[in-house]
Amino acid sequence: MLPNSAATTSPSRITAWVGRHPGWLAWLVLTLLFSIYLLSSEPLPIIYDAKEYWQLAEKYRANGDFRFLAFDSVLRGYLFPLLLSGLVWLLQHVALTPLDLTRAMGAVTAGLLFGVVMPGLWRALQPMGSPPVPLGRRLMLGALGFAFWRGYFNFPLSDFPALLALAGGLWMAVRSRSVGSGLLVGLCVAAAANFRPVYAATLPLVLLLSLWPQPGAARPQWLVWFRGLAVVAGMALVMAPQVAVNQEHFGVRSPFVLTDRPGKPSLYLNQLEWGLRYQKYETSIAADYPIPPMVFGSREGYQLWTDSGLNRLTTYAQYGQIAQSAPLTVASIWLVHLFNGLDLQYTTPYVQRVYASTWGLAWLNYTVLFGGFCVLASRVRRRPWRSYVPIALVLAAFLGPCLATLPVAMECRFLLPIHLILYAGFAFGAQPLAFWRRSDLRQHLAGVALYATVVVSCFIVSTNMQLSLDKAPRYVFKWQRPEVGPPKVVTW
């Protein structure tokens, strides 16, 4: 009797296909995972920043017909609300709620980011000939994203779409040197900068990365310059509509989101002032906390602000004078902000229970960040310096926007790129069993001791930060200066 050849070869064919195309299967699995969770969760209100984005999307169709220049926000870029306006139009034809559509959009975003784009970028930065990131490792990255950030995908917020666009642009800039891919690179990174204006600093870095010669690829110089022009053209296509918005409503011909309202204090200057007085910020919709702003006070920063004698920051030079008067104190405040931005305590941008036990989530977060850092540090090897340039440019594009947020009142989402880099290191590179087999008892004990020291230290610092939460808030986050007194806090 002849064997059933179809039955015997089918599993191997499936395995081979998955090996060649793990990204699309990972995208499908992760999209389903996030969809099931999000669509089965309890209904939530679209509020605060999420509500503002949705209302801006509705402006495009305020009178039934689409009108682009109806968009008139100075603090938000036009592109993300423009994409949301498609969902606004869809609501007129389907029996769904806005939350249903934003959750579906969030699930697709999560699947692409964790299952396709970040693994693709990781592989592109490895030596030539490296295999694709296996399916299991991709799903591990998605599981980490689910564990730590799943609540963010409920809402129409720009944080993850911006990071997806930036990571996608960097991936294409590294993996391909064609003119067509250069156009896509420009479109993606300019979209990221319009979604999140702090990403604008990455544009010249991405252009330089696109022009940097690919190892082992000999291309004529004219083709390299044409690719650079294609990147610039892609950026221009995305940024030109922002010029029209700024010119129409604010009389400014700028391709960037202005972020400052005419006649009002600068948003970033306000953030710098808050960053001195408050070491961290969260948003509450909880019944166990009296108002939405959860501010964690900084005694050292508040004292520094009081000693300055200022009522409000009106110039960047004033902040420079404060920093010059006490450079070590300001540096320590920034270092505290860095830790607080990595100290994820809630999986949602809108906290539903403030006084809830989060030690399990915190322990997992410290473990993953520690492991990811160790993996990345262990991969620093002696190689020709030119091979490190693309990696350095990608890291600079990811980390640069994070540096700009260190002086301000910190939110964990501000350091989302750092989180994702360390998650990728942990998910794609961690090999604890191999380390355990290669190492001797002394190295095992040293590793366990270092891990325990880091985790215990993180818990101690985090506990002190949480004790600084004002139990009777008097803070008001508005454009005018808040009426505050010395914060009743406990800090280290």
Buried (B, 14 or more C-beta within 10 A) or exposed (E): EEEEEEEEEEEEEEEEEBEEEBBEBBBEBBBEBBBEBBEEEEEBEBBBBBBBBBBBBBBBBEEEEEEBBBBEBBBBBBBBBBBBBEBBEEBEEEEEEBBBBBBBBBBBBBBBBBBBBBBBBBBBBEEEEEEBBBBEBBBBBBBBBBBBBBBBBBBBBBBBBBBBBBBBBBBBBBBBBBBEBBBBBBBBBBBBBBBBBBBBBBBEBBBBBBBBBBEEEEEEEEEBEEBBBBBBBBBBBBBEBBBBBBEEBBEEEEBBBBBBBEEEBBBBBBBBBBBBBBBBBBBBBBEEBEBBBBBBBBBBBBBBBEEBEBEEBEEEEBBEEBBEEBEEBBEBBBEBBBBBBBBBBBBBBBBBBBEEEBEEBBEBBBBBBBBBBBBBEEEEEEEEEEEEBBBEBBBBBBBBBBBBBBBBBBBBBBBBBBBBBBBBBBBBBBEEEEBEEEEEEEEEEEBEEEBEEBBEEBBEBBEBBBEBBBEEBEBEBEEEBBEBEEBEBBBE
